[in-house]
């Protein structure tokens, strides 16, 4: 496993008696998980046999998990892949994992903090920025408010509360 992993989902419980699990997705959709044959669940490498949408959560089956007891034992574990296993991006696209840790500056180059989280509540991505004093602000990741440039984020300080 590489040093940088990306979390695709969290296992929230068993589904049925045949070893399927319910997933809280952090990926774009249940279909996006079909790109990965092997994933890590906790400290185990598992083979993803199938994944489908299922009433507010995705339903997945792993080759190595064959009954409800084994599925229930996975509750609370994260489903991850190495960053290098993610599909390549188009120009202007980014993965949230790539934004976390980026330095934040104003347009003049003055340091304002760093990105510590990326949230999306349905209306677009929001960057959580930790300022040098330890206080945090949330800023919309939108053009002319927060822009990515050369390995850092340029933020209009007016938007930092």
For each residue, the residues with C-beta under 8 A, 3 or more apart:
1: 5 40 82
2: 5 82 83 84
3:
4: 82 83 97
5: 1 2 40 80 81 82 83
6: 80 81 82 83 86 95 97
7: 10 26 78 79 80
8: 25 26 27 32 33 36 39 79 80 81
9: 23 24 25 26 27 33 58 60 78 79
10: 7 23 24 26 76 77 78 79
11: 21 22 23 41 74 75 76 77 78 79
12: 21 22 23 24 57 75 76
13: 21 22 71 72 75
14: 19 20 21 22 68 71 72 75
15: 20 21 22 54 59 71
16: 20 68
17: 67 68
18: 61 66 67 68
19: 14 61 62 65 66 67 68 70 71
20: 14 15 16 59 60 61 71
21: 11 12 13 14 15 59 60 61 62 65 71 74
22: 11 12 13 14 15 54 57 58 59
23: 9 10 11 12 30 33 51 57 58 59 60 79
24: 9 10 12 57
25: 8 9 29 30 33 57 58
26: 7 8 9 10
27: 8 9 32 33
28: 31 32
29: 25 32 53
30: 23 25 33 34 51 52 53 54 58 59
31: 28 34 51
32: 8 27 28 29 35
33: 8 9 23 25 27 30 36 39 48 51 58 60 79
34: 30 31 48 51
35: 32 87
36: 8 33 39 48 81 85
37: 47 48
38: 45 46 47 48
39: 8 33 36 45 46 48 79 80 81
40: 1 5 43 44 45 46 79 80 81
41: 11 44 46 62 74 77 78 79 80
42: 74 77 78
43: 40
44: 40 41 64
45: 38 39 40
46: 38 39 40 41 62 63 64 65
47: 37 38 62 63 64
48: 33 34 36 37 38 39 51 60 61 62 63
49: 61 62 63
50: 60 61
51: 23 30 31 33 34 48 58 59 60 61
52: 30 58 59
53: 29 30 58 59
54: 15 22 30 57 58 59
55:
56:
57: 12 22 23 24 25 54
58: 9 22 23 25 30 33 51 52 53 54
59: 15 20 21 22 23 30 51 52 53 54
60: 9 20 21 23 33 48 50 51 79
61: 18 19 20 21 48 49 50 51 65
62: 19 21 41 46 47 48 49 65
63: 46 47 48 49
64: 44 46 47
65: 19 21 46 61 62 70 71 74
66: 18 19 70
67: 17 18 19 70 71
68: 14 16 17 18 19 71 72
69: 72 73
70: 19 65 66 67 73 74
71: 13 14 15 19 20 21 65 67 68 74
72: 13 14 68 69 75
73: 69 70
74: 11 21 41 42 65 70 71 77
75: 11 12 13 14 72
76: 10 11 12
77: 10 11 41 42 74
78: 7 9 10 11 41 42
79: 7 8 9 10 11 23 33 39 40 41 60
80: 5 6 7 8 39 40 41
81: 5 6 8 36 39 40 85 86
82: 1 2 4 5 6 85
83: 2 4 5 6 86 95 97
84: 2
85: 36 81 82
86: 6 81 83 95
87: 35
88:
89: 93 94 95
90: 93
91:
92:
93: 89 90
94: 89 98 99 148
95: 6 83 86 89 98 99
96: 99 100 118 125
97: 4 6 83 100
98: 94 95 102
99: 94 95 96 102 115 118 127 141 148 153
100: 96 97 115 116 117 118
101: 114 115 116
102: 98 99 114 115 148 151 152 153
103: 111 113 114 151 152 153
104: 111 112 113 114 115 127 129 146 152 153 154 155
105: 108 109 110 111 112 152 153 154 155
106: 109 110 112 154 155 156 157
107: 154 156
108: 105
109: 105 106
110: 105 106
111: 103 104 105 132
112: 104 105 106 129 131 132 155 157 160
113: 103 104 129 130 131 132 160
114: 101 102 103 104 129 130
115: 99 100 101 102 104 118 127 128 129 153
116: 100 101 128 129 130 136
117: 100 127 128
118: 96 99 100 115 125 126 127 128 141
119: 125 126 128 138
120: 123 124 125 126
121: 126
122:
123: 120
124: 120 140 141 142
125: 96 118 119 120 140 141
126: 118 119 120 121 138 139 140 141
127: 99 104 115 117 118 138 139 140 141 146 153 155
128: 115 116 117 118 119 136 137 138
129: 104 112 113 114 115 116 136 137 138 139 153 155 160
130: 113 114 116 134 135 136
131: 112 113 134 135 136 137 160
132: 111 112 113
133:
134: 130 131
135: 130 131
136: 116 128 129 130 131
137: 128 129 131 159 160 161
138: 119 126 127 128 129
139: 126 127 129 145 146 155 159 160
140: 124 125 126 127 145 146 159
141: 99 118 124 125 126 127 145 146
142: 124 145 146
143: 147
144: 147 156
145: 139 140 141 142 155 156 159
146: 104 127 139 140 141 142 153 154 155 156 159
147: 143 144 153 154
148: 94 99 102 152 153 154
149: 152 153 154
150:
151: 102 103
152: 102 103 104 105 148 149
153: 99 102 103 104 105 115 127 129 146 147 148 149
154: 104 105 106 107 146 147 148 149
155: 104 105 106 112 127 129 139 145 146 159 160
156: 106 107 144 145 146 159
157: 106 112 160
158:
159: 137 139 140 145 146 155 156
160: 112 113 129 131 137 139 155 157
161: 137
